[in-house]
Amino acid sequence: MEVILYIAAIIAAIGFLIFCVSVGMTLISLKPILNSLAGTLSGIEGQMEGITRETTSLLTKTNSLAEDIQEKSEQLNSVVHAVKGIGDSVNGLNKSVQQITSSISTSVEQNEEKIAQVVQWSNVAIGIADKWKKRKIIEQANEAIQDDVYPFEAAQTEKSKRKWGRKK
């Protein structure tokens, strides 16, 4: 029985030796992979430092832009309030114009008959004035014709007298 224990111990020792050799070979084969991985991680670490610097720079610029936008937003608020005031003024003006228009419309409706009479009388007056002007023009034309006719008749009578040899 003892022999079986020794044989079992030897088999266990051989198995442990094979295990250790295989682990050692695995670790030796992993060494270049781990070295490559360490180099890659060093490169990534350098890139992360660059990214960190760029991110910090971008964050600083973003903060300054946010402050600038905040200032401009406050300035724009004052402009918006001013425009609102102008809008309120225009609305007030529109209300005033509507009130004036409605009051004029009301007074026109109340005085509609009087306005119609004034229009009729003004048309009559314009018609009379036009007739008077036409009559005056006709009278002036008649006077001009009469003034021109007499010298013509006198010249005709003198010429005709001369033609026939008559003397006055």
Protein Blocks (a to p, Z undefined) as FASTA:
>chain_A
ZZmmmmmmmmmmmmmmmmmmmmmmmmmmmmmmmmmmmmmmmmmmmmmmmmmmmmmmmmmm
mmmmmmmmmmmmmmmmmmmmmmmmmmmmmmmmmmmmmmmmmmmmmmmmmmmmmmmmmmmm
mmmmmmmmmmmmmmmmmmmmmmmmmmmmmmmmmmmmmmmmmmnopaZZ
